Amino acid sequence: MLKRLAAPASCSSCLLAFLLAFVSPRCTLSIGADKTMVNKEDYYSATVNATVLDHKGNPQQMVTKNDGRYGQNSPKIEAKGIVIAPAAVNG
């Protein structure tokens, strides 16, 4: 009778050891992934600072920041608009 009770305990300890050895490191690796880690899709950050005029002619400043991993399989989004080069501040 004692051998039957001991068998499930050793099986559960083997399962616990398996989970700690193989599953736990993968979870912590994905949670604590470093931004400088080189992979097939590198980490990039983009900041867009744009000043536009509203319908009354008042300037409205818009700042957008996007960061993430981008690569060959990233979704492609089309953007259309007029791009004007900024004037130099010092002349």
C-alpha positions in Angstrom: 0.0 0.0 0.0 2.8 2.4 0.8 4.4 1.8 -2.6 1.3 2.9 -4.4 1.1 6.1 -2.4 4.8 6.8 -3.0 4.5 6.3 -6.8 2.2 9.3 -7.4 4.2 11.5 -5.2 7.4 10.7 -7.1 5.5 11.3 -10.4 4.2 14.6 -9.2 7.7 15.6 -8.1 9.1 14.7 -11.5 6.4 16.8 -13.1 7.2 19.7 -10.8 10.9 19.3 -11.6 10.1 19.3 -15.3 8.0 22.4 -15.1 10.7 24.2 -13.1 13.4 23.1 -15.5 11.8 23.8 -18.8 8.7 26.0 -18.5 9.7 28.5 -15.9 12.9 29.8 -17.7 11.0 30.3 -20.9 8.3 32.4 -19.1 10.9 34.6 -17.3 12.9 34.9 -20.5 10.0 36.3 -22.4 8.9 38.6 -19.6 12.4 40.0 -19.1 13.5 40.2 -22.7 16.2 42.8 -23.3 15.5 45.5 -25.9 19.1 45.2 -27.1 18.8 41.5 -27.9 19.5 40.8 -31.5 16.9 38.6 -33.2 15.4 38.2 -36.6 13.2 41.2 -35.8 15.2 43.9 -34.1 13.8 46.4 -31.6 13.2 49.9 -32.9 11.7 53.1 -31.5 10.2 55.9 -33.6 9.0 59.3 -32.5 7.0 61.6 -34.7 6.7 65.3 -33.7 4.4 67.1 -36.1 2.8 70.6 -36.0 -0.4 71.0 -38.0 -2.8 73.8 -38.5 -6.4 73.3 -37.5 -9.4 74.6 -39.5 -9.0 78.1 -37.9 -5.2 78.3 -38.7 -4.0 77.6 -35.1 -1.0 75.4 -34.8 -1.6 72.1 -33.1 1.4 70.0 -32.0 1.1 66.2 -32.1 3.7 63.9 -30.7 3.5 60.1 -31.3 5.9 57.5 -30.1 5.9 53.9 -31.3 8.3 51.2 -30.3 8.4 47.5 -30.8 10.0 44.7 -32.8 9.8 45.1 -36.6 11.0 42.9 -39.4 10.1 41.0 -42.6 6.8 39.7 -41.2 5.6 43.0 -39.7 2.3 44.4 -41.1 2.8 47.1 -43.8 0.7 50.2 -43.5 0.4 52.8 -46.2 0.7 56.5 -45.2 -0.1 59.4 -47.5 0.3 63.1 -46.9 2.3 66.2 -47.6 5.8 66.4 -46.1 7.3 69.8 -45.6 10.9 70.2 -44.5 11.2 72.3 -41.3 12.7 75.8 -41.4 16.0 76.4 -39.7 15.7 78.0 -36.3 18.9 80.0 -36.5 18.3 81.5 -40.0 
